[in-house]
Amino acid sequence: MMVLGNYVKLPPNVPKTLKLTRMRIEERVIEDPKTHLTKTVRALVFDCIEEDGRPVSKIFSTISEKLATQLYALWNRRTRDYIKVRITRIPRDYATEYEVVPIEI
């Protein structure tokens, strides 16, 4: 059970519908889960105002270049001040795939 739930989590193989706004790029210091070394990375970050049809106030971020490229392209084509997408995370160790389906652009 999540008590605070400040960040959107993508469970494996479960579609998550998100309404995302206020896109930005931030630098983050992370620890590699396999090597335990820290490094600075750039993350694509959004404010999430709706998750699976429920209003929320959360952060959605990714350091996946492939997912960031897809979301960035949708953001640049949007007609509103948000994008609505369905994202499914398909874990495959380092080769995690993301299925992104635009709901509204």
N, C-alpha and C positions, 0 to 999 in steps of 0.2 A: 504494500500500500504506500502510495506517495503522499507525504504530508504537505509539502510545499508546492511541488509541481511547477517550477519556474521555467522549465525547458521542455520542448516537445521531444518525446522519445519515439523512435520508429521501431516497433517490435518486428522481429523477423517474419517475413512472408504475410504480413497483415496490412492491408491498404489503410492509409490514414489520409483523410481529407482535411486540408488546411486552407485557411484564408490568410494570406501573407501580405504585409504592408511594410513600408519604411525599410527598403533594402539598403545595406551598407556592407563595406568590407572592413574587417577588424583583424589586428594581429593578436595571436594567442600563443601562449607558451603551453605546450602539451608534453606529456610523457608517452613515449612509444610503448604500447602494452607488451611488446615482445622483447625489445632490447632494454627497456627501462631508462633510456636516455631522453633528456629533455631537448626540445627544439622549438623554434619560433615558426609558426605557420600563419598563413592568411586564411581567414574564414569568411564565407559569404553568410551574412546574418540578416534575418527578417524579424519583425515583430509579428507574432501570430495572434490574430484577433478572433479566430474561430477554429475549433478542432472537432472534427466529426459532428458538425452541426451545432455544437455548444459554444457560446461566447466564452473566451478565455483571454488572459493577458500573459502570454508566454513568449519566449525567445525560441526561434528555430535557426539553427546554424549548421553549416556543413564545411568540411575541409576536403571533401571529395571533388576533384576537378571536374569529373564527368557530370555529377549532379549539379554543381555550381554553374557549369556551362549551360545546361538545360534550363535551370531556373532563371539565370541571367537573361537568356534569350526570350523567355516568356515574359519576364519583367519589362523588357524593352518593347514588346509588342502589345502591352496591356492598354486598355481603353479606360480603365478606372484607376483609382489610387491603390489598388490591391490586385493580387492574382489569387485564384482559387485552383488548387491542384490536388490530385490524389497521388500519393507517393507510396510505393511498396518497396521495402528494403529486402533484397534477396542476398543473404550472406553467403560468401564463398571465400573465407579467410581474407587475404589481402585483396582479392578480386571481387569485392562486394559489388553487386549490381543494384541499380535503382530504376524502377519503372515509374515514369512520370506521365500522368494523364492530365492535361489542362481541363478544368471544369468551366471556368470563365476566364477570359483574357481581357 
